[in-house]
Amino acid sequence: MGFDNSSDNDSARFPKVDRSAVSAGSLSEESDEKAYWQKRSVEERLDAIELYRIIAYGHDACTARLQRVLEVAEFPPR
C-alpha cells in the first residue's frame, strides 16, 4: 500500500498509489476490510496505524507540540 505525494521530499518516504487496485463502493455494501485486517499480523497493523498517523499529522508531530505544563513549586515550611 502506498500514497501518492507531489513533493519530492515526501515521495521518498511514501510509495505511489496503485490506482488500478482502488475501487469505490456504496456505504450500504458489506465490506471485507475487517477480514483483511484480522488476517494481518499485529506488527503489520501497528505499522499501518503509524503510517496513517504520519500522513495525518506529519512526522514527529506529537513531540513537536508538547509543552511543559507542570512546574515544581517550593513553599516555605509552616
C-alpha positions in Angstrom: 0.0 0.0 0.0 1.3 3.4 -0.8 0.4 7.1 -1.0 1.0 9.5 -3.9 2.5 12.8 -2.9 3.6 15.6 -5.2 6.5 16.8 -3.1 9.9 15.3 -4.0 10.8 15.1 -0.3 7.7 13.2 0.6 7.9 10.9 -2.5 11.0 9.3 -1.0 9.0 8.4 2.2 5.7 7.2 0.6 5.4 4.8 -2.3 3.0 5.7 -5.1 -0.6 4.5 -5.1 -1.5 1.7 -7.5 -4.7 3.3 -8.8 -5.8 0.1 -10.5 -6.2 -1.5 -7.1 -8.5 1.2 -5.7 -12.3 0.9 -6.1 -15.2 2.9 -4.9 -18.3 1.3 -3.2 -21.5 2.1 -1.5 -21.7 2.5 2.2 -24.6 0.1 2.3 -22.5 -2.7 0.8 -20.8 -5.3 3.1 -17.0 -4.6 3.4 -14.3 -7.2 3.6 -12.0 -4.7 5.3 -12.4 -6.2 8.8 -11.4 -9.7 7.5 -8.4 -8.2 5.7 -7.0 -6.6 8.9 -7.8 -9.7 11.0 -5.6 -11.7 8.7 -2.6 -9.3 9.2 -0.1 -9.7 12.0 -0.1 -7.3 14.9 3.1 -5.7 13.6 1.6 -5.1 10.2 -1.5 -3.5 11.8 0.7 -1.2 14.0 2.8 -0.2 11.0 -0.3 0.8 9.1 -1.6 2.8 12.0 1.8 4.6 12.3 1.7 5.3 8.5 -1.8 6.8 8.8 -0.7 8.9 11.8 2.3 10.3 9.9 0.1 11.1 6.9 -2.5 12.9 9.0 -0.2 14.7 11.5 3.3 14.7 10.0 6.4 13.0 11.2 7.1 13.6 14.9 4.1 15.9 15.3 3.4 14.8 18.9 6.7 15.7 20.4 6.9 19.0 18.5 3.9 20.3 20.2 4.3 19.0 23.8 4.7 21.7 26.3 5.7 21.7 29.9 2.5 22.1 31.9 3.8 21.4 35.4 6.5 23.2 37.4 7.9 22.3 40.8 7.0 25.0 43.4 8.8 25.2 46.7 6.8 26.6 49.7 8.3 27.8 52.9 7.8 25.4 55.9 4.8 26.3 58.1 
